[in-house]
Amino acid sequence: MTKLATVLAFDLGASSGRALIGELVPEEASGQYKLQVTEIHRFPNQPIAVGGHLHWDILRLLQELKAAIRKAFQEGYAPQTFGIDTWGVDFGLLDANGELLGNPYHYRDPQTEGILEELNELIGKDRLYEQGGLQFMPFNTINQLYAMKKAASPKLAAASTLLLTPDLLAYFLTGEKVCEFTMATTTQLYRPKEQRWNKELMEQLGIPSGLFLEPIHPGTQIAPLTDEVCAELDVPPIVAVAVGTHDTESAVAAVPAAGDSAFAYLVCGTWSLIGTELASPLVTPEAQALDFSNEGGAFGTYQLLKNIMGLWILQECKREWEEQRHEISFAEIVVQAGSAEPFRSLIHPDDPSFYAPSGMIGRIQAFCRETSQPVPQSAGEIARCILESLALRYRQALAQMEALTGQSFSGLHMVGGGIQNELLCRLTANAIGRPVWTGPVEASAIGNMLMQLVALGKCANLQEARTLVAGSFPIEEYAPEHSEEWNAAFERFERL
């Protein structure tokens, strides 16, 4: 079969990473091309706790990427390019010789405790939002750097360059230092309306402004693998491409929305990101009051979105049940949740108590007890409480987004690994009272591939890329049911 292009996508999440091959091949019946995706490598991504800090095992991740590149060629694939997308905000620091200064901190590291409130007091929430356009989250890059500055970190003092996580991994493989645009906008140190770094704020906070490189946009070729890496892996010098390196933005690029009309999406996984795509950032007092972010996307677009705690809460509960030697799969949890009593107990998923790892079951029960609700006990009751609460939070955020934009969305596109939870998809359709369209599952990796195809000249624009997705992957539709029950539940939820 003739292949128009072959690309390799690395999609790294907070708990695991994947390497997937994308092949652009002709479809005999229609004469059109479709994208075929094959996973070739999967690996865990576990943070390491040491010395009171939580770190990413960045060199282990590098080794997994190398193993996948070697494996791709050993299995007969011939990727022309590769791209890396990861979670946002985290970074590594390089010294003047280009060497890594210590292990990068994990965004859940405790060093940022209290920093968000301190910066709000020092700079002012209005100024921080007006300039950075981001939701106030304790792990934003600005908070991490200010925490290091306050601690007189010798790593920060010795640093010459800051590379956000996917750019750091690309640097290890190519020797080229870059800063990709979508990741830059997650730092809260980038001014989206002016499209430049906020050097004035950096200077005020004592953060060296020379650490930051000028951003490049998704679809830009970076550099080939170094001679050293090629020799180590026995592979040709395939080229790294700056994709939408923030995994959220890669996922949004793969939303199979038709035409030019506005659409709403939900990137569903460990975190839930609900948003809509705009031509320019919406940095207004109203957006600030509702805690919406403006993050850069492909082709110069901006995502107006809200970051919601997501399936992290359920993942932590599952981990606790397994630590208690109650082996249970996600499929079994969903079955038990489906049989549990509806609307018995609800939580506010973004309550700060649900942010930290460990003790999640007890904190859910405490929230219900403190809000005079029945306290869930069984796995089914707890999971039902989490999933219904998430669905109601999506409804709330969707209504807020419509109020901010003046748009009325006909339904919601859900993409990402969370859509494999069919109960959550059905509950979401019921909660919002309109259709939910789900797919593709591997949205971040597919969006990563699309920007590589742009770099190779195989996709001309974002709409052409999304049309390719719509023709290549199945889309499921969930119709809403039981609207009166959900309306009553939503009133309860808002009182929380």
VEXDREN-2710 file (C-alpha; in Angstrom, 1 decimal):
% VEXDREN-2710
k/r/px/py/pz
1/MET/0.0/0.0/0.0
2/THR/1.3/3.4/-0.9
3/LYS/1.9/5.6/2.1
4/LEU/1.8/9.4/1.6
5/ALA/3.5/9.9/5.0
6/THR/4.6/8.1/8.1
7/VAL/5.1/9.9/11.4
8/LEU/5.9/9.0/15.0
9/ALA/4.0/10.7/17.9
10/PHE/5.0/10.6/21.6
11/ASP/2.1/11.4/23.9
12/LEU/3.2/11.6/27.5
13/GLY/0.6/11.9/30.3
14/ALA/0.9/12.3/34.0
15/SER/0.8/8.5/34.6
16/SER/1.9/6.9/31.4
17/GLY/3.4/7.5/28.0
18/ARG/2.7/6.2/24.5
19/ALA/4.5/6.0/21.2
20/LEU/2.2/5.7/18.1
21/ILE/2.8/5.5/14.4
22/GLY/0.6/7.5/12.1
23/GLU/0.4/6.5/8.4
24/LEU/-1.4/8.6/5.8
25/VAL/-2.8/6.0/3.3
26/PRO/-5.2/6.0/0.4
27/GLU/-8.7/4.7/0.9
28/GLU/-9.5/2.6/-2.2
29/ALA/-13.3/3.1/-2.2
30/SER/-13.3/6.9/-2.0
31/GLY/-9.9/7.8/-3.3
32/GLN/-9.4/9.9/-0.2
33/TYR/-6.7/9.5/2.3
34/LYS/-7.1/8.4/5.9
35/LEU/-4.9/8.3/9.0
36/GLN/-4.1/4.9/10.4
37/VAL/-2.7/4.8/14.0
38/THR/-0.8/2.0/15.6
39/GLU/0.5/2.0/19.1
40/ILE/4.1/0.5/19.2
41/HIS/5.2/1.3/22.8
42/ARG/3.7/2.1/26.1
43/PHE/5.4/2.8/29.4
44/PRO/4.7/4.1/32.9
45/ASN/5.5/7.6/34.0
46/GLN/5.8/7.5/37.8
47/PRO/7.1/10.5/39.8
48/ILE/9.9/10.0/42.3
49/ALA/9.7/11.4/45.8
50/VAL/13.0/12.3/47.4
51/GLY/14.2/14.9/49.9
52/GLY/10.8/16.2/50.5
53/HIS/10.2/17.0/46.8
54/LEU/8.4/15.2/44.0
55/HIS/10.3/14.9/40.6
56/TRP/9.8/13.6/37.1
57/ASP/12.2/10.8/36.2
58/ILE/13.1/12.7/33.0
59/LEU/16.0/10.5/31.9
60/ARG/13.9/7.4/32.2
61/LEU/11.4/9.1/29.9
62/LEU/14.2/9.9/27.5
63/GLN/15.2/6.2/27.4
64/GLU/11.7/5.2/26.7
65/LEU/11.5/7.6/23.7
66/LYS/14.8/6.2/22.4
67/ALA/13.5/2.7/22.8
68/ALA/10.4/3.6/20.8
69/ILE/12.4/5.2/18.0
70/ARG/14.5/2.1/17.7
71/LYS/11.5/-0.2/17.9
72/ALA/9.7/1.8/15.1
73/PHE/12.4/1.0/12.6
74/GLN/12.9/-2.6/13.8
75/GLU/9.2/-3.2/13.2
76/GLY/9.5/-2.0/9.6
77/TYR/8.1/1.5/9.9
78/ALA/10.0/4.4/8.4
79/PRO/8.8/7.6/10.1
80/GLN/10.0/10.8/8.5
81/THR/9.4/12.9/11.6
82/PHE/8.5/12.7/15.2
83/GLY/6.7/15.0/17.7
84/ILE/6.4/15.1/21.5
85/ASP/3.4/16.3/23.5
86/THR/3.1/16.3/27.3
87/TRP/1.3/17.9/30.2
88/GLY/1.8/21.7/30.6
89/VAL/3.7/24.0/33.0
90/ASP/6.7/21.8/34.1
91/PHE/10.2/22.5/32.9
92/GLY/14.0/21.7/33.2
93/LEU/16.8/24.2/33.6
94/LEU/20.0/24.0/31.6
95/ASP/23.4/25.6/32.6
96/ALA/25.6/27.5/30.2
97/ASN/27.0/24.3/28.9
98/GLY/23.6/22.9/28.1
99/GLU/23.6/20.4/30.9
100/LEU/20.4/19.7/32.9
101/LEU/20.5/21.2/36.4
102/GLY/18.8/18.5/38.6
103/ASN/15.6/16.6/38.1
104/PRO/12.5/18.7/37.0
105/TYR/9.9/19.2/39.7
106/HIS/6.5/17.5/39.4
107/TYR/3.6/20.0/39.3
108/ARG/2.2/18.4/42.5
109/ASP/5.4/19.1/44.3
110/PRO/4.7/20.9/47.7
111/GLN/7.1/23.7/47.0
112/THR/4.2/25.9/45.6
113/GLU/2.0/25.6/48.7
114/GLY/0.9/29.2/49.6
115/ILE/2.7/30.7/46.6
116/LEU/-0.5/31.4/44.6
117/GLU/-2.0/33.4/47.4
118/GLU/1.3/35.3/47.9
119/LEU/1.6/36.2/44.3
120/ASN/-2.0/37.4/44.2
121/GLU/-1.3/39.6/47.1
122/LEU/2.1/40.9/45.7
123/ILE/1.0/41.4/42.0
124/GLY/-2.7/41.5/42.2
125/LYS/-5.1/39.0/40.7
126/ASP/-6.4/41.5/38.2
127/ARG/-3.0/42.3/36.8
128/LEU/-1.9/38.6/36.7
129/TYR/-5.0/37.7/34.8
130/GLU/-5.1/40.7/32.5
131/GLN/-1.5/40.0/31.4
132/GLY/-1.4/36.2/31.5
133/GLY/-5.0/35.2/30.8
134/LEU/-4.7/32.0/32.8
135/GLN/-6.8/30.2/35.4
136/PHE/-5.3/30.6/38.8
137/MET/-3.7/27.2/39.5
138/PRO/-1.1/26.5/42.2
139/PHE/1.2/24.6/39.7
140/ASN/1.5/27.3/37.0
141/THR/5.1/27.8/36.0
142/ILE/5.2/31.3/37.5
143/ASN/4.4/29.8/40.9
144/GLN/7.1/27.1/40.6
145/LEU/9.8/29.7/39.6
146/TYR/8.8/32.1/42.3
147/ALA/9.0/29.3/44.9
148/MET/12.5/28.5/43.7
149/LYS/13.5/32.1/43.8
150/LYS/12.2/32.4/47.4
151/ALA/14.1/29.3/48.4
152/ALA/17.3/30.8/46.9
153/SER/17.6/27.7/44.6
154/PRO/21.1/27.3/43.3
155/LYS/19.7/25.6/40.3
156/LEU/17.8/28.8/39.3
157/ALA/20.9/30.9/40.0
158/ALA/23.0/28.7/37.7
159/ALA/20.4/28.4/34.9
160/SER/21.0/29.7/31.5
161/THR/17.9/28.3/29.6
162/LEU/14.5/27.1/30.7
163/LEU/13.0/24.3/28.5
164/LEU/9.4/23.2/29.1
165/THR/9.1/19.4/29.3
166/PRO/8.5/18.4/25.6
167/ASP/11.1/20.9/24.4
168/LEU/13.5/19.5/26.9
169/LEU/13.0/15.9/25.6
170/ALA/13.4/17.2/22.0
171/TYR/16.6/18.9/23.0
172/PHE/18.0/15.7/24.4
173/LEU/17.3/14.0/21.0
174/THR/18.3/16.8/18.6
175/GLY/20.6/19.2/20.4
176/GLU/18.3/22.1/19.4
177/LYS/16.8/24.4/22.1
178/VAL/13.3/25.7/21.3
179/CYS/10.2/27.0/23.0
180/GLU/6.9/25.9/21.5
181/PHE/4.1/28.4/21.5
182/THR/1.3/26.4/23.1
183/MET/3.5/25.4/26.1
184/ALA/4.7/28.9/26.5
185/THR/1.1/30.1/27.1
186/THR/0.8/27.7/30.1
187/THR/3.5/29.5/32.1
188/GLN/1.5/32.6/33.2
189/LEU/4.6/34.5/32.1
190/TYR/3.5/35.0/28.5
191/ARG/1.2/37.9/27.5
192/PRO/-1.2/36.3/25.0
193/LYS/-2.8/39.6/23.8
194/GLU/0.6/41.0/22.9
195/GLN/2.2/37.7/22.0
196/ARG/5.4/38.2/24.0
197/TRP/7.1/37.2/27.2
198/ASN/6.2/39.3/30.3
199/LYS/9.7/40.4/31.1
200/GLU/8.5/43.3/33.3
201/LEU/6.8/40.8/35.6
202/MET/9.8/38.4/35.6
203/GLU/12.1/41.3/36.7
204/GLN/9.7/42.3/39.4
205/LEU/9.7/38.7/40.8
206/GLY/13.4/38.2/40.4
207/ILE/13.0/35.6/37.7
208/PRO/15.8/35.9/35.0
209/SER/14.1/36.9/31.8
210/GLY/17.0/35.5/29.7
211/LEU/15.9/32.0/30.5
212/PHE/13.1/32.1/27.9
213/LEU/13.4/31.5/24.2
214/GLU/11.2/33.1/21.6
215/PRO/8.3/30.7/20.8
216/ILE/7.9/28.8/17.6
217/HIS/4.5/27.6/16.4
218/PRO/3.1/24.1/15.9
219/GLY/4.0/22.7/12.5
220/THR/7.6/24.0/12.5
221/GLN/10.4/21.6/11.9
222/ILE/13.1/21.7/14.7
223/ALA/16.1/19.6/13.8
224/PRO/17.0/16.0/13.0
225/LEU/18.2/13.5/15.6
226/THR/21.8/14.1/16.5
227/ASP/24.6/11.9/15.0
228/GLU/25.2/10.5/18.5
229/VAL/21.5/9.4/18.9
230/CYS/21.4/7.9/15.4
231/ALA/24.5/5.9/16.0
232/GLU/23.2/4.7/19.4
233/LEU/19.8/3.6/18.0
234/ASP/21.0/2.6/14.5
235/VAL/18.4/4.7/12.8
236/PRO/18.4/7.5/10.2
237/PRO/18.2/11.2/11.2
238/ILE/14.4/11.7/11.4
239/VAL/13.3/15.3/12.0
240/ALA/11.7/16.6/15.2
241/VAL/8.6/18.8/14.6
242/ALA/7.2/21.3/17.1
243/VAL/3.6/20.0/17.4
244/GLY/1.1/21.4/19.8
245/THR/3.4/20.2/22.5
246/HIS/0.9/20.9/25.3
247/ASP/-1.2/17.7/25.1
248/THR/-4.5/19.6/25.5
249/GLU/-3.8/21.7/22.4
250/SER/-2.9/18.6/20.4
251/ALA/-6.1/17.0/21.5
252/VAL/-8.1/20.1/20.5
253/ALA/-6.5/20.0/17.1
254/ALA/-7.9/16.5/16.7
255/VAL/-11.5/17.4/17.6
256/PRO/-13.5/16.3/14.5
257/ALA/-15.7/19.5/14.3
258/ALA/-17.2/20.3/10.9
259/GLY/-17.1/23.6/9.2
260/ASP/-16.2/27.0/10.7
261/SER/-18.9/27.3/13.3
262/ALA/-18.0/27.5/17.0
263/PHE/-17.9/24.2/18.9
264/ALA/-17.5/23.1/22.5
265/TYR/-15.1/20.3/23.4
266/LEU/-14.1/18.3/26.5
267/VAL/-10.6/16.8/26.6
268/CYS/-11.3/14.0/29.1
269/GLY/-8.6/12.2/31.1
270/THR/-6.7/12.6/34.4
271/TRP/-7.7/16.3/34.0
272/SER/-10.9/17.5/32.2
273/LEU/-10.5/20.5/30.0
274/ILE/-13.7/22.0/28.7
275/GLY/-13.4/24.9/26.2
276/THR/-14.0/26.4/22.8
277/GLU/-11.7/27.7/20.1
278/LEU/-11.3/31.4/19.5
279/ALA/-9.4/33.6/17.0
280/SER/-8.0/35.7/19.8
281/PRO/-7.7/35.5/23.6
282/LEU/-10.8/36.5/25.7
283/VAL/-9.1/38.3/28.7
284/THR/-12.0/40.1/30.4
285/PRO/-13.0/40.6/34.0
286/GLU/-15.9/38.2/33.4
287/ALA/-13.6/35.5/32.2
288/GLN/-11.4/36.1/35.2
289/ALA/-14.3/35.9/37.6
290/LEU/-15.3/32.5/36.1
291/ASP/-11.7/31.3/36.2
292/PHE/-11.2/30.5/32.5
293/SER/-7.8/30.2/30.8
294/ASN/-6.6/31.4/27.4
295/GLU/-4.1/29.0/26.0
296/GLY/-2.5/29.1/22.6
297/GLY/-3.5/26.5/20.0
298/ALA/-2.5/25.5/16.5
299/PHE/-2.5/28.0/13.6
300/GLY/-2.5/30.9/16.0
301/THR/-5.8/30.1/17.6
302/TYR/-6.6/30.4/21.3
303/GLN/-8.5/28.1/23.6
304/LEU/-10.9/29.6/26.1
305/LEU/-11.0/26.7/28.6
306/LYS/-11.6/25.7/32.2
307/ASN/-9.4/23.1/33.9
308/ILE/-11.5/20.7/36.0
309/MET/-10.0/18.1/38.3
310/GLY/-11.2/15.2/36.1
311/LEU/-10.8/11.4/36.5
312/TRP/-7.8/12.0/38.8
313/ILE/-10.2/11.6/41.7
314/LEU/-11.4/8.2/40.5
315/GLN/-7.9/7.1/39.7
316/GLU/-6.8/7.9/43.2
317/CYS/-9.7/6.0/44.7
318/LYS/-8.8/3.0/42.6
319/ARG/-5.3/3.1/43.8
320/GLU/-6.4/3.2/47.4
321/TRP/-8.7/0.2/46.9
322/GLU/-5.9/-1.8/45.4
323/GLU/-3.5/-0.8/48.2
324/GLN/-6.2/-2.3/50.5
325/ARG/-5.8/-5.5/48.4
326/HIS/-9.2/-5.1/46.8
327/GLU/-8.2/-5.7/43.2
328/ILE/-10.7/-3.9/40.9
329/SER/-10.6/-2.8/37.3
330/PHE/-12.0/0.4/36.0
331/ALA/-14.6/-1.7/34.0
332/GLU/-15.8/-3.3/37.3
333/ILE/-15.9/0.2/39.0
334/VAL/-18.1/1.5/36.2
335/VAL/-20.4/-1.5/36.4
336/GLN/-20.9/-0.9/40.1
337/ALA/-21.4/2.8/39.6
338/GLY/-24.0/2.1/37.0
339/SER/-26.0/0.0/39.6
340/ALA/-25.6/2.5/42.4
341/GLU/-28.4/4.9/43.4
342/PRO/-28.4/8.1/41.3
343/PHE/-27.8/11.5/42.9
344/ARG/-27.4/10.1/46.4
345/SER/-24.3/12.2/47.1
346/LEU/-22.4/14.9/45.1
347/ILE/-19.1/16.7/45.5
348/HIS/-17.5/19.8/44.0
349/PRO/-14.7/18.2/41.9
350/ASP/-12.5/21.3/42.1
351/ASP/-12.6/21.7/45.8
352/PRO/-9.0/22.1/46.9
353/SER/-9.2/19.0/49.2
354/PHE/-9.2/16.8/46.0
355/TYR/-6.0/18.2/44.6
356/ALA/-3.4/16.2/46.6
357/PRO/-2.7/12.5/46.3
358/SER/-3.5/9.9/49.0
359/GLY/-6.5/9.8/51.2
360/MET/-9.0/10.6/48.4
361/ILE/-11.8/8.2/49.6
362/GLY/-11.7/9.8/53.1
363/ARG/-11.8/13.3/51.7
364/ILE/-14.8/12.5/49.5
365/GLN/-16.6/11.0/52.5
366/ALA/-15.7/14.0/54.6
367/PHE/-17.0/16.4/52.0
368/CYS/-20.3/14.6/51.9
369/ARG/-20.5/14.5/55.7
370/GLU/-19.7/18.2/56.0
371/THR/-22.4/19.1/53.4
372/SER/-25.1/17.0/55.2
373/GLN/-25.3/14.3/52.5
374/PRO/-25.3/10.5/52.7
375/VAL/-21.8/9.3/53.0
376/PRO/-20.9/6.9/50.2
377/GLN/-19.2/3.7/51.3
378/SER/-19.0/1.2/48.5
379/ALA/-16.9/1.5/45.4
380/GLY/-20.0/1.9/43.3
381/GLU/-21.4/4.6/45.5
382/ILE/-18.2/6.5/45.5
383/ALA/-17.6/6.2/41.8
384/ARG/-21.2/7.2/41.1
385/CYS/-20.8/10.3/43.2
386/ILE/-17.6/11.2/41.3
387/LEU/-19.0/10.7/37.8
388/GLU/-22.3/12.5/38.4
389/SER/-20.4/15.4/40.0
390/LEU/-18.1/15.7/37.0
391/ALA/-21.0/15.6/34.6
392/LEU/-22.7/18.4/36.5
393/ARG/-19.5/20.4/36.7
394/TYR/-19.2/20.1/32.9
395/ARG/-22.8/21.5/32.6
396/GLN/-21.9/24.4/34.8
397/ALA/-18.7/25.2/32.9
398/LEU/-20.5/24.9/29.5
399/ALA/-23.1/27.4/30.6
400/GLN/-20.5/29.8/31.8
401/MET/-18.6/29.5/28.5
402/GLU/-21.8/30.3/26.6
403/ALA/-22.3/33.4/28.7
404/LEU/-18.7/34.6/28.1
405/THR/-18.7/34.0/24.3
406/GLY/-22.4/34.7/23.4
407/GLN/-22.4/31.4/21.6
408/SER/-25.0/28.6/21.9
409/PHE/-23.4/25.2/21.4
410/SER/-25.5/22.4/19.9
411/GLY/-23.6/19.7/21.7
412/LEU/-20.3/18.7/23.2
413/HIS/-17.3/16.9/21.5
414/MET/-15.6/14.6/24.0
415/VAL/-12.1/13.3/23.2
416/GLY/-9.3/11.5/25.0
417/GLY/-8.9/8.4/27.1
418/GLY/-11.8/9.3/29.4
419/ILE/-14.4/8.6/26.7
420/GLN/-13.8/4.9/27.2
421/ASN/-15.9/5.4/30.3
422/GLU/-19.2/5.1/28.6
423/LEU/-21.1/5.8/31.8
424/LEU/-19.4/9.2/32.1
425/CYS/-20.3/10.0/28.5
426/ARG/-23.9/9.1/29.0
427/LEU/-24.1/11.0/32.3
428/THR/-22.5/14.1/30.6
429/ALA/-25.2/14.0/27.8
430/ASN/-27.9/13.8/30.4
431/ALA/-26.4/16.6/32.5
432/ILE/-26.0/19.1/29.7
433/GLY/-29.3/18.2/28.0
434/ARG/-27.8/17.9/24.5
435/PRO/-25.9/15.4/22.4
436/VAL/-22.4/14.3/23.2
437/TRP/-20.1/13.1/20.4
438/THR/-17.1/11.0/21.5
439/GLY/-13.9/10.2/19.6
440/PRO/-11.1/9.8/19.0
441/VAL/-9.7/8.2/22.1
442/GLU/-6.0/9.0/21.3
443/ALA/-6.8/12.6/20.5
444/SER/-3.5/14.1/21.8
445/ALA/-1.4/11.7/19.8
446/ILE/-3.5/12.2/16.7
447/GLY/-3.3/16.0/17.0
448/ASN/0.4/15.6/17.4
449/MET/0.5/13.6/14.1
450/LEU/-1.6/16.3/12.3
451/MET/0.9/19.0/13.0
452/GLN/3.7/16.7/11.7
453/LEU/1.6/16.3/8.5
454/VAL/1.3/20.1/8.3
455/ALA/5.1/20.3/8.6
456/LEU/5.4/17.7/5.8
457/GLY/3.0/19.7/3.6
458/LYS/0.3/17.0/3.7
459/CYS/-2.3/19.1/5.5
460/ALA/-2.8/22.8/4.6
461/ASN/-4.8/24.0/7.6
462/LEU/-6.7/23.1/10.8
463/GLN/-10.0/22.4/9.1
464/GLU/-8.4/20.1/6.5
465/ALA/-6.7/18.2/9.4
466/ARG/-10.0/17.9/11.3
467/THR/-11.7/16.6/8.2
468/LEU/-9.0/13.9/8.0
469/VAL/-9.8/12.9/11.6
470/ALA/-13.6/12.8/10.9
471/GLY/-13.0/10.4/8.0
472/SER/-10.5/8.2/9.8
473/PHE/-12.0/7.4/13.2
474/PRO/-15.4/6.3/14.5
475/ILE/-17.6/8.9/16.3
476/GLU/-20.2/7.8/18.9
477/GLU/-23.2/9.9/19.8
478/TYR/-25.0/9.9/23.2
479/ALA/-28.4/11.5/23.4
480/PRO/-29.7/13.1/26.6
481/GLU/-32.3/11.5/28.9
482/HIS/-34.0/12.2/32.2
483/SER/-33.7/16.0/32.0
484/GLU/-36.0/16.8/34.9
485/GLU/-34.0/14.6/37.3
486/TRP/-30.8/16.3/36.1
487/ASN/-32.2/19.8/36.4
488/ALA/-33.0/19.1/40.1
489/ALA/-29.6/17.6/40.7
490/PHE/-27.9/20.6/39.1
491/GLU/-29.7/22.9/41.6
492/ARG/-28.3/20.8/44.4
493/PHE/-24.9/20.9/42.8
494/GLU/-24.8/24.6/42.5
495/ARG/-25.6/25.0/46.2
496/LEU/-22.5/23.1/47.0
END
